[in-house]
Amino acid sequence: MHLFPGAPDMTGALIVTTLLAAGQPQPVGREPFGQLPDGTAIERFILTNKNGVTVKITNYGALVTDWIVPDKAGKKADIALGFDNLEGYLAGHPYFGATVGRVANRVAKAAFTLDGKTYKLAANNGANALHGGLKGFDKVVWQAEPLKNHHGVVFRRTSVDGEEGYPGNLKVEVSYSLNNDNELRIDFKAATDKATPVNLTHHSYFNLAGHASGDVLGHEVELLAKGYTPSDENLIPTGKVAPVAGTPLDFTTPRAVGDRIKQIDAKPQGYDHNYVLDRKGAGLELAARVRDPQSGRFLEVLTTEPGLQFYSGNFLDGTNKGKGGVIYKQYGGFCLEPQHFPDSINQPNFPSVVLKPGETYQHTTVYRTGAK
């Protein structure tokens, strides 16, 4: 039985789909991806299209481990930071490729009040809660099965009442699908039996020159956002929206990541800011473009969300040994995380993140890659 009315038809659990339509991407592949300490087998699903784009996603954390894209000469490279095996993810990491929830980004003082009751969360980022807590959605096993009529996979789980301090039993679906336009589409859905904050996002770290190629300071970024939410030294928003014009945060025209990064007053220095998108409506709209001039690879982000967190990998410090033994150093990857604004549950002037019984939380993000 589907969690949500109108959900796409699915195959039986873990059955590989055969797509009959001519010109469609290849059938979903599967491969083992290690075991948890309790013996639970973890799998990885492989999405591939006719252009040679390949995305690998594991049911541990519903996270993307690999994202292989050709450059302008047809040479393929993996543009996603991550690990070769499950052990790398189990050892701890800064949310490489993760599905983040129940609430992405920061919740001030790890607490909020809803319907007259105060809820205390795990403080895993100083005094604040970050990306779902000590064991967020990125650190659990999801049920997974290929989509029947699309080249993709749906991941499901129930976050039980009280998990990481959040109220309500929250049923969640996250679907990944890849098409021949090189678009990885991510559809998020959730329903609850008790009012609760929900803010889900995807957290891949990208390096369009290839995950092993060094820093991304030469990548050219354009963000369709004239405003941002200023924050304090702990990255908690003040509740205001300010213009990016006249600041080093202005990417309304393409600029290299490193052009003005030394002007950012933050420790460690770099971008970790929520941008208020220039939205025209409620549908899927372009939010960002990034291009690596050397390889020609580009990434475009489309979303239905009001905000976009741009992060330049400031906290990467060389402690993570990634795929092929690569050491991921500061600025080794960037993130573009479509979401609601940080700490929205404590900020009455921000769009609400409260989901109530009978409602469906739903949003879509598309990451489109290419080279020119």
For each residue, the residues with C-beta under 8 A, 3 or more apart:
1:
2: 5 7 10
3: 7 156 171 173 189 191
4: 7 173 189 191 360
5: 2
6:
7: 2 3 4 10 173 189
8: 147 148 149 150 154 175
9: 148 149
10: 2 7 145 146 147 148 154
11: 15 17 145 146 147 148
12: 15 145
13: 143 145
14: 30 43 144 145 146
15: 11 12 145 146
16: 27 28 29 30 146
17: 11 27 28 146 147 148 151
18: 27
19: 24 25 26 27 151
20: 24
21: 24
22:
23: 50 180
24: 19 20 21 151 180
25: 19 47 48 49 50 151 178 179 180
26: 19 29 48 49 50 151
27: 16 17 18 19 151
28: 16 17 45 46 47 146 147 151 152 153
29: 16 26 45 46 47 48
30: 14 16 43 44 45 46
31: 43 44 46
32: 41 42 43 44
33: 42 43 44 58 60 65 85 86
34: 42 85 86 87
35: 39 40 41 42 86
36: 39 40 42 60 86 90 141
37: 90
38:
39: 35 36
40: 35 36 141
41: 32 35
42: 32 33 34 35 36 58 59 60 86 141
43: 14 30 31 32 33 58 59 144
44: 30 31 32 33 56 57 58 59 65
45: 28 29 30 56 57 58 59 144 146 153 176
46: 28 29 30 31 54 55 56
47: 25 28 29 54 55 56 57 151 152 153 176 177 178 184
48: 25 26 29 52 53 54 55 178
49: 25 26 52 53 151 178 179 180 182
50: 23 25 26 180
51: 70 180 182
52: 48 49 68 69 70 74 76
53: 48 49 68 69 70 178 182 369
54: 46 47 48 66 67 68
55: 46 47 48 64 66 67 68 176 178 184
56: 44 45 46 47 64 65 66 67
57: 44 45 47 62 63 64 65 153 155 176
58: 33 42 43 44 45 61 62 63 65 86 89
59: 42 43 44 45 62 141 142 143 144 155
60: 33 36 42 63 86 89 140 141 142
61: 58 89 97 98 99 137 138 139 140 142
62: 57 58 59 98 99 137 138 142 144 155 174
63: 57 58 60 82 89 96 97 98 99 138
64: 55 56 57 67 80 82 97 176 202 204
65: 33 44 56 57 58 80 82 83 97
66: 54 55 56 78 80 82 323
67: 54 55 56 64 78 79 80 184 204 206 369
68: 52 53 54 55 76 77 78 79
69: 52 53 76 77 79 182 208 297 369 370 371
70: 51 52 53 73 74 75 76 371
71: 74 75 76 77 295 296 297 371
72: 295 296 297 371 372
73: 70 296
74: 52 70 71
75: 70 71 295
76: 52 68 69 70 71
77: 68 69 71 209 210 211 213 295 297
78: 66 67 68 210 211 323
79: 67 68 69 206 207 208 209 210 211 297 299 369
80: 64 65 66 67 96 97 204 205 206 211
81: 96 97 204 205 206 207 211 320 322 323 328 332 333
82: 63 64 65 66 88 89 96 97 205 211 322 323
83: 65 86 87 88 89 93 96 322 323
84: 88 322 323 324
85: 33 34 88
86: 33 34 35 36 42 58 60 83 89 90
87: 34 83 90 91
88: 82 83 84 85 91 93 321 322
89: 58 60 61 63 82 83 86 93 96
90: 36 37 86 87
91: 87 88
92:
93: 83 88 89 96 320
94: 205 315 316 320
95: 98 100 131 138 203
96: 63 80 81 82 83 89 93 203 204 205 320 322
97: 61 63 64 65 80 81 82 202 203 204 205
98: 61 62 63 95 131 136 137 138 202 203
99: 61 62 63 137 138 155 174 200 201 202 203
100: 95 104 131 132 136 137 138 200 201 202 203 337
101: 104 132 136 137 159 172 198 199 200 201
102: 132 136 137 159 163 164 166 170 196 197 198 199 200
103: 107 129 131 132 166 197 198 199 345 353
104: 100 101 131 132 199 200 201 203 337 339 340
105: 130 131 199 201 274 309 337 339 341 342 343
106: 125 128 129 130 234 235 236 342 343
107: 103 110 111 112 121 128 129 130 197 343 345 346
108: 111 128 236 343 346
109: 123 127 128
110: 107 120 121 122 123 124 127 128 129 165
111: 107 108 118 119 120 121
112: 107 118 119 121 197 345 346
113: 116 117 118 119
114: 117 119 167 195 196 197 345 354
115: 195
116: 113
117: 113 114 167
118: 111 112 113
119: 111 112 113 114 165 166 167
120: 110 111 165
121: 107 110 111 112 129 133 164 165 166
122: 110 129 133 134 164 165
123: 109 110 126 127 128 129
124: 110 129 130 133 134
125: 106 128 129 130 234
126: 123 234
127: 109 110 123 234
128: 106 107 108 109 110 123 125 234 236
129: 103 106 107 110 121 122 123 124 125 132 133 164 165
130: 105 106 107 124 125 133
131: 95 98 100 103 104 105 136 138 203
132: 100 101 102 103 104 129 135 136 137 138 164
133: 121 122 124 129 130 136 164 165
134: 122 124 164
135: 132 139 140 164
136: 98 100 101 102 131 132 133 139 140 164
137: 61 62 98 99 100 101 102 132 140 157 159 172 200
138: 61 62 63 95 98 99 100 131 132 203
139: 61 135 136
140: 60 61 135 136 137 157
141: 36 40 42 59 60 157
142: 59 60 61 62 155 156 157 174
143: 13 59 155 156 157
144: 14 43 45 59 62 153 154 155 156
145: 10 11 12 13 14 15 153 154
146: 10 11 14 15 16 17 28 45 152 153 154
147: 8 10 11 17 28 150 151 152 153 154 175 177
148: 8 9 10 11 17
149: 8 9
150: 8 147 175 177
151: 17 19 24 25 26 27 28 47 49 147 177 178 179
152: 28 47 146 147 175 176 177 178 185
153: 28 45 47 57 144 145 146 147 175 176 177
154: 8 10 144 145 146 147 173 174 175 176
155: 57 59 62 99 142 143 144 173 174 175 176
156: 3 142 143 144 171 172 173 174
157: 137 140 141 142 143 171 172
158: 169 170 171 172
159: 101 102 137 163 166 169 170 172
160: 163 169
161: 167 168 169 193 194
162: 165 166 167
163: 102 159 160 166
164: 102 121 122 129 132 133 134 135 136
165: 110 119 120 121 122 129 133 162
166: 102 103 119 121 159 162 163 170 196 197
167: 114 117 119 161 162 194 195 196
168: 161 192 193 194 195 196 357
169: 158 159 160 161 192 193 194
170: 102 158 159 166 190 191 192 196 198 355
171: 3 156 157 158 190 191 192
172: 101 137 156 157 158 159 188 189 190 200
173: 3 4 7 154 155 156 187 188 189 190
174: 62 99 142 154 155 156 186 187 188 189 200
175: 8 147 150 152 153 154 155 185 186 187 189
176: 45 47 55 57 64 152 153 154 155 184 185 186
177: 47 147 150 151 152 153 184 185 187
178: 25 47 48 49 53 55 151 152 182 183 184 185
179: 25 49 151 182 183 185
180: 23 24 25 49 50 51
181: 368
182: 49 51 53 69 178 179 368 369 370
183: 178 179 366 367 368
184: 47 55 67 176 177 178 366 367 368 369
185: 152 175 176 177 178 179 364 365 366
186: 174 175 176 202 364 365 366 367
187: 173 174 175 177 362 363 364
188: 172 173 174 200 361 362 363 364 365
189: 3 4 7 172 173 174 175 360 361 362
190: 170 171 172 173 198 200 355 360 361 362
191: 3 4 170 171 355 359 360 361
192: 168 169 170 171 195 196 198 355 356 357 359 361
193: 161 168 169 357
194: 161 167 168 169 357
195: 114 115 167 168 192 354 355 356 357
196: 102 114 166 167 168 170 192 354 355
197: 102 103 107 112 114 166 344 345 353 354 355
198: 101 102 103 170 190 192 353 354 355 361
199: 101 102 103 104 105 339 340 344 353
200: 99 100 101 102 104 137 172 174 188 190 339 361 363
201: 99 100 101 104 105 305 309 337 338 339 365
202: 64 97 98 99 100 186 337 338 365 367
203: 95 96 97 98 99 100 104 131 138 335 337
204: 64 67 80 81 96 97 335 367
205: 80 81 82 94 96 97 313 328 332 333 334 335
206: 67 79 80 81 216 290 299 333 334 335 336
207: 79 81 210 211 213 214 216 332 333 334
208: 69 79 216 219 290 291 292 295 297 298 299
209: 77 79 213 214 216 292 294 295 297
210: 77 78 79 207 213 295
211: 77 78 79 80 81 82 207 322 323 326 328 332 333
212: 322 323 324 326
213: 77 207 209 210
214: 207 209 329 332
215: 218 258 313 329 330 331 332
216: 206 207 208 209 219 257 292 312 313 331 332 333 334
217: 256 257 258 261 331
218: 215 256 257 258 292 293 294
219: 208 216 256 257 290 291 292 334
220: 254 255 256 257 290 291 292 293
221: 251 254 255 256 257 288 289 290 310 334
222: 251 252 253 254 255 288 289 290
223: 251 252 275 287 288 308 310
224: 252 277 278 285 286 287 288
225: 228 244 251 252 275 276 277 278 287 308
226: 243 244 245 252 276 278
227: 241 242 243 244 275 276
228: 225 241 242 244 249 273 274 275 276
229: 237 238 239 240 241 242 273 274 276 307 341 342 350
230: 237 238 240 242
231: 234 235 236 237 238 273 274 342
232: 235 236 238
233: 266 267
234: 106 125 126 127 128 231
235: 106 231 232 272 342
236: 106 108 128 231 232 342 343
237: 229 230 231 240 274 341 342 343 347 350
238: 229 230 231 232
239: 229 347 348 349 350
240: 229 230 237 349
241: 227 228 229 276
242: 227 228 229 230
243: 226 227 246 247
244: 225 226 227 228 247 249 250 251 252 275
245: 226 250 252
246: 243 250
247: 243 244 250
248: 260 261 263 264
249: 228 244 271 273 275
250: 244 245 246 247 253 255
251: 221 222 223 225 244 254 255 310
252: 222 223 224 225 226 244 245
253: 222 250
254: 220 221 222 251 289 291
255: 220 221 222 250 251 259 260
256: 217 218 219 220 221 259
257: 216 217 218 219 220 221 261 271 312 331 334
258: 215 217 218 261 331
259: 255 256
260: 248 255 263 264
261: 217 248 257 258 264 269 270 271 312 331
262: 269
263: 248 260
264: 248 260 261 269 270 271
265:
266: 233 269 270 272 314
267: 233
268: 314 315 330
269: 261 262 264 266 314
270: 261 264 266 311 312 313 314 330 331
271: 249 257 261 264 310 311 312 314
272: 235 266 309 310 311 312 314
273: 228 229 231 249 309 310
274: 105 228 229 231 237 307 308 309 339 341 342
275: 223 225 227 228 244 249 307 308 309 310
276: 225 226 227 228 229 241 306 307 341
277: 224 225 285 287 303 305 306 307 308
278: 224 225 226
279: 282 285 306
280: 285
281: 285
282: 279 304
283: 304
284: 302 303 304 364 366
285: 224 277 279 280 281 302 303 304
286: 224 289 300 301 302
287: 223 224 225 277 301 302 303 305 308 336 338
288: 221 222 223 224 299 300 301 308 310 336
289: 221 222 254 286 298 299 300 301
290: 206 208 219 220 221 222 298 299 300 334 336
291: 208 219 220 254 296 297 298 299
292: 208 209 216 218 219 220 295 296 297 298
293: 218 220 296
294: 209 218
295: 71 72 75 77 208 209 210 292 371
296: 71 72 73 291 292 293 371 372
297: 69 71 72 77 79 208 209 291 292 369 370 371
298: 208 289 290 291 292 369 370 371 372
299: 79 206 208 288 289 290 291 336 367 368 369
300: 286 288 289 290 366 367 368 369
301: 286 287 288 289 308 336 338 365 366 367 368
302: 284 285 286 287 365 366 368
303: 277 284 285 287 308 338 363 364 365 366
304: 282 283 284 285 338 363 364 365
305: 201 277 287 308 338 339 340 363 365
306: 276 277 279 340 341 351
307: 229 274 275 276 277 338 339 340 341
308: 223 225 274 275 277 287 288 301 303 305 336 337 338 339
309: 105 201 272 273 274 275 335 336 337 339 342
310: 221 223 251 271 272 273 275 288 334 335 336
311: 270 271 272 314 334 335 337
312: 216 257 261 270 271 272 331 334
313: 205 215 216 270 316 328 330 331 332 333 334 335
314: 266 268 269 270 271 272 311 330 331
315: 94 268 330
316: 94 313 320 328 329 330 331 332 333
317: 329 330
318: 327 328 329 330
319:
320: 81 93 94 96 316 327 328
321: 88 325 326 327 328
322: 81 82 83 84 88 96 211 212 325 326 327 328
323: 66 78 81 82 83 84 211 212 326
324: 84 212
325: 321 322
326: 211 212 321 322 323
327: 318 320 321 322
328: 81 205 211 313 316 318 320 321 322 332 333
329: 214 215 316 317 318 332
330: 215 268 270 313 314 315 316 317 318
331: 215 216 217 257 258 261 270 312 313 314 316
332: 81 205 207 211 214 215 216 313 316 328 329
333: 81 205 206 207 211 216 313 316 328
334: 205 206 207 216 219 221 257 290 310 311 312 313
335: 203 204 205 206 309 310 311 313
336: 206 287 288 290 299 301 308 309 310
337: 100 104 105 201 202 203 308 309 311
338: 201 202 287 301 303 304 305 307 308 363 365
339: 104 105 199 200 201 274 305 307 308 309
340: 104 199 305 306 307 344 350 351 353
341: 105 229 237 274 276 306 307 344 347 350 351
342: 105 106 229 231 235 236 237 274 309
343: 105 106 107 108 236 237 346 347 350
344: 197 199 340 341 347 350 351 352 353
345: 103 107 112 114 197 353 354
346: 107 108 112 343
347: 237 239 341 343 344 350
348: 239
349: 239 240
350: 229 237 239 340 341 343 344 347
351: 306 340 341 344
352: 344
353: 103 197 198 199 340 344 345
354: 114 195 196 197 198 345
355: 170 190 191 192 195 196 197 198 359 361
356: 192 195 359
357: 168 192 193 194 195
358:
359: 191 192 355 356
360: 4 189 190 191
361: 188 189 190 191 192 198 200 355
362: 187 188 189 190
363: 187 188 200 303 304 305 338
364: 185 186 187 188 284 303 304
365: 185 186 188 201 202 301 302 303 304 305 338
366: 183 184 185 186 284 300 301 302 303
367: 183 184 186 202 204 299 300 301
368: 181 182 183 184 299 300 301 302
369: 53 67 69 79 182 184 297 298 299 300
370: 69 182 297 298
371: 69 70 71 72 295 296 297 298
372: 72 296 298
